[in-house]
């Protein structure tokens, strides 16, 4: 997982951005005895991550393997969460945007369980487009890998076409590729 500071020199806007493969936020993936022993539950795990992200000053977090059941928008304590639902319990990309930024969401689209896109505008700044993505691993069939990269290229092109002056942030678990 990585964190980077994204600075738009034309506007003076500085964002702290990270990407994180969280393995799962889906409670059904946990053994309930483990939850009790660790003091965690699904809501608790998301809250724990949310607290850690906020404590580290992260403004935008791209999440992979969130594994939420459906496409949805959730309001956490510190972040608004834009979620591409999982496929058969796997994948699920998410974009978490810190509420204190007062971002205006121009668009949010769950392209697939592996790709989530959001476009935002911060006061007096150019739009910012964000992609959270999770690539197939090297052992996946070549057709699946190729289809993912084509889908990601289409999503990028769509965002660039609609908001050509936007800063683009891509948080991706590229699986060593």
C-alpha positions as CSV (number, residue, x, y, z in Angstrom):
1,X,0.0,0.0,0.0
2,X,1.3,3.4,-0.8
3,X,0.6,7.0,0.1
4,X,1.6,10.0,-2.0
5,X,1.0,13.7,-1.9
6,X,-0.6,15.0,-5.1
7,X,0.1,18.7,-5.8
8,X,-1.6,20.7,-8.5
9,X,0.8,23.6,-9.0
10,X,-1.6,25.6,-11.1
11,X,-4.1,25.8,-8.3
12,X,-2.1,25.2,-5.1
13,X,-4.3,22.3,-4.1
14,X,-2.5,19.6,-2.2
15,X,-4.1,16.2,-1.5
16,X,-2.8,13.2,0.5
17,X,-3.7,10.1,-1.5
18,X,-3.2,6.4,-0.8
19,X,-4.2,3.1,-2.3
20,X,-4.8,0.0,-0.1
21,X,-5.7,-3.6,-0.8
22,X,-7.7,-4.2,2.4
23,X,-8.3,-8.0,1.7
24,X,-12.0,-7.7,2.8
25,X,-14.5,-5.5,4.5
26,X,-17.2,-8.2,4.1
27,X,-18.2,-9.6,7.5
28,X,-19.1,-13.0,6.0
29,X,-15.4,-13.6,5.2
30,X,-14.6,-13.6,9.0
31,X,-15.0,-16.4,11.4
32,X,-17.1,-14.9,14.2
33,X,-14.8,-16.4,16.9
34,X,-11.9,-14.5,15.3
35,X,-14.0,-11.3,15.3
36,X,-14.7,-11.7,19.1
37,X,-11.1,-12.5,19.9
38,X,-9.8,-9.5,17.9
39,X,-12.6,-7.2,18.9
40,X,-13.5,-6.6,15.3
41,X,-16.6,-6.8,13.2
42,X,-17.3,-5.6,9.6
43,X,-18.4,-2.2,10.7
44,X,-15.6,-2.1,13.2
45,X,-13.0,-3.0,10.6
46,X,-14.2,-0.3,8.2
47,X,-14.2,2.2,11.1
48,X,-10.7,1.1,12.2
49,X,-9.4,1.7,8.7
50,X,-11.3,5.0,8.4
51,X,-9.8,6.2,11.7
52,X,-6.3,5.2,10.6
53,X,-6.7,6.9,7.2
54,X,-8.0,10.1,8.9
55,X,-5.2,10.0,11.5
56,X,-2.6,9.8,8.7
57,X,-4.2,12.9,7.0
58,X,-5.4,11.0,3.9
59,X,-7.8,13.0,1.8
60,X,-8.5,10.3,-0.8
61,X,-8.1,6.5,-0.4
62,X,-8.5,4.0,-3.3
63,X,-9.5,0.7,-1.9
64,X,-9.2,-2.7,-3.5
65,X,-10.8,-6.0,-2.2
66,X,-13.5,-4.1,-0.3
67,X,-16.0,-6.9,-1.3
68,X,-19.2,-5.1,-0.6
69,X,-22.2,-6.9,-2.0
70,X,-23.5,-4.1,-4.2
71,X,-22.7,-0.9,-5.9
72,X,-23.4,1.8,-3.3
73,X,-22.5,5.0,-1.6
74,X,-21.9,5.0,2.2
75,X,-21.3,7.8,4.6
76,X,-18.7,7.0,7.2
77,X,-17.7,9.2,10.1
78,X,-14.8,10.9,8.2
79,X,-15.2,9.7,4.6
80,X,-17.9,9.3,1.9
81,X,-17.4,5.9,0.3
82,X,-18.1,5.2,-3.3
83,X,-18.3,1.5,-3.9
84,X,-18.2,-0.9,-6.8
85,X,-19.7,-4.1,-5.5
86,X,-17.9,-7.4,-5.5
87,X,-18.4,-10.2,-8.0
88,X,-19.2,-13.5,-6.3
89,X,-17.6,-12.3,-3.1
90,X,-14.3,-11.1,-4.8
91,X,-12.9,-7.8,-5.8
92,X,-14.8,-4.6,-5.1
93,X,-13.0,-1.3,-5.7
94,X,-13.9,1.7,-3.6
95,X,-13.0,5.4,-3.4
96,X,-13.1,7.1,0.0
97,X,-13.2,10.9,0.0
98,X,-12.6,12.8,3.2
99,X,-15.8,14.7,4.1
100,X,-13.9,17.7,5.5
101,X,-12.7,18.6,2.0
102,X,-16.3,19.5,1.1
103,X,-15.8,18.0,-2.4
104,X,-18.7,18.3,-4.9
105,X,-19.1,15.0,-6.6
106,X,-19.6,15.5,-10.3
107,X,-19.9,11.8,-11.1
108,X,-19.4,8.4,-9.5
109,X,-19.5,5.3,-11.6
110,X,-18.9,1.6,-10.7
111,X,-17.5,0.5,-14.1
112,X,-17.0,-3.1,-12.9
113,X,-16.2,-4.9,-9.6
114,X,-12.5,-4.1,-10.4
115,X,-12.9,-0.4,-11.4
116,X,-14.6,2.5,-9.6
117,X,-14.4,6.1,-10.9
118,X,-15.3,9.4,-9.2
119,X,-14.9,13.0,-10.4
120,X,-14.9,15.8,-7.8
121,X,-14.5,19.5,-7.6
122,X,-13.0,21.3,-4.7
123,X,-13.8,24.9,-4.2
124,X,-12.2,27.2,-6.8
125,X,-10.2,24.3,-8.3
126,X,-10.2,22.3,-11.5
127,X,-12.0,19.0,-11.4
128,X,-10.1,15.9,-10.0
129,X,-10.8,12.5,-11.5
130,X,-10.1,9.4,-9.4
131,X,-9.9,5.8,-10.4
132,X,-9.5,2.8,-8.0
133,X,-8.7,-0.4,-9.8
134,X,-7.6,-4.0,-9.1
135,X,-5.9,-5.8,-11.9
136,X,-6.2,-9.6,-12.4
137,X,-3.2,-11.5,-11.2
138,X,-0.6,-13.0,-13.5
139,X,-2.1,-16.4,-13.3
140,X,-5.5,-15.2,-14.6
141,X,-6.3,-16.1,-18.2
142,X,-4.7,-13.7,-20.7
143,X,-8.2,-12.8,-22.1
144,X,-9.3,-11.6,-18.6
145,X,-6.1,-9.6,-18.1
146,X,-6.4,-8.0,-21.5
147,X,-10.1,-7.2,-21.0
148,X,-9.3,-5.5,-17.6
149,X,-6.5,-3.3,-19.1
150,X,-8.8,-2.3,-22.1
151,X,-11.6,-1.5,-19.6
152,X,-9.3,0.6,-17.6
153,X,-8.1,2.4,-20.7
154,X,-11.7,3.1,-21.7
155,X,-12.5,4.5,-18.2
156,X,-9.4,6.7,-18.4
157,X,-10.3,8.0,-21.8
158,X,-13.9,8.7,-20.7
159,X,-12.7,10.8,-17.8
160,X,-10.1,12.6,-19.9
161,X,-12.7,13.4,-22.6
162,X,-15.3,14.7,-20.1
163,X,-12.8,16.7,-17.9
164,X,-9.7,17.4,-20.1
165,X,-8.2,19.8,-17.6
166,X,-8.7,17.6,-14.6
167,X,-5.9,16.2,-12.4
168,X,-6.2,12.4,-12.6
169,X,-5.5,10.1,-9.7
170,X,-5.2,6.4,-10.2
171,X,-4.9,4.0,-7.2
172,X,-4.3,0.5,-8.5
173,X,-3.3,-2.9,-7.2
174,X,-1.6,-3.9,-10.5
175,X,-0.6,-7.3,-9.2
176,X,3.1,-6.8,-10.1
177,X,2.2,-5.7,-13.6
